[in-house]
């Protein structure tokens, strides 16, 4: 089962600069474990204590997984997963 994962600029250091990688898994948790097996260090930037990190947004086919089943969201062949860390800043 092939799932395309879009990688944000801040995490591309773990994927050798790739903007998108393919992964496998029946759930997001399995997908992130699969990514970790090939891109060491990436999972810790997305998951903490078995849950998505607070300031990391993950979308499955443009749906926020927090409104689905979170890290246990089921995946299907051909799905697209987008990882978007929250960005803050600006002028005070």
C-alpha positions in Angstrom: 0.0 0.0 0.0 1.6 3.3 -1.1 0.8 6.5 0.7 2.3 9.8 -0.3 3.6 11.9 2.6 4.2 15.6 2.0 7.1 16.8 4.1 7.4 20.4 5.3 10.7 22.3 4.8 11.6 22.0 8.5 11.5 18.2 8.4 13.2 17.7 5.0 16.6 17.3 6.8 15.4 13.8 7.7 14.3 12.9 4.2 17.4 14.1 2.4 15.7 17.2 1.2 12.7 15.3 -0.4 9.5 17.2 -0.5 7.4 14.1 -0.6 8.1 10.4 0.3 6.1 7.2 0.1 5.3 5.1 3.1 3.1 2.2 4.1 0.8 1.4 7.0 -2.8 0.7 7.9 -2.9 3.7 10.4 -1.0 6.9 10.8 0.9 5.4 13.7 2.1 2.6 11.4 2.9 5.1 8.6 5.1 7.2 11.0 6.9 4.0 12.2 7.5 3.1 8.6 8.9 6.6 7.9 11.1 6.4 10.9 12.6 3.1 9.7 13.9 4.9 6.5 14.2 8.5 7.8 15.7 8.2 11.3 14.6 11.0 13.6 11.5 12.1 11.8 8.9 10.3 14.0 10.0 12.1 17.2 9.3 15.4 15.5 5.7 14.4 14.8 4.7 12.1 17.6 5.2 12.3 21.4 4.0 9.8 23.9 2.0 7.9 21.3 0.1 11.1 20.3 0.5 13.8 17.7 2.6 16.6 19.0 0.5 19.6 20.0 1.9 22.0 17.4 2.0 19.5 14.5 -1.0 19.4 12.2 -1.5 16.3 10.0 -4.0 16.1 7.2 -5.3 13.0 5.4 -6.6 13.9 2.0 -7.1 17.5 3.2 -9.0 16.4 6.4 -7.4 17.3 9.8 -6.8 14.0 11.5 -7.6 15.5 14.9 -11.2 15.4 13.8 -10.9 11.8 12.6 -9.2 9.2 14.8 -5.9 11.1 15.4 -2.8 8.9 15.2 -5.1 5.8 14.9 -6.7 7.2 11.7 -7.0 4.4 9.1 -5.2 4.8 5.8 -5.9 3.4 2.3 -3.8 2.9 -0.8 -3.3 6.1 -2.6 -4.0 8.4 0.3 -2.1 11.7 0.7 -0.8 12.7 4.1 0.4 16.3 4.7 2.5 17.2 7.8 2.3 20.9 8.8 4.1 22.1 11.9 2.4 25.2 13.3 4.4 28.4 12.7 4.3 31.3 15.1 6.0 34.6 15.1 5.8 38.1 13.8 6.3 41.6 15.2 5.2 42.4 18.7 
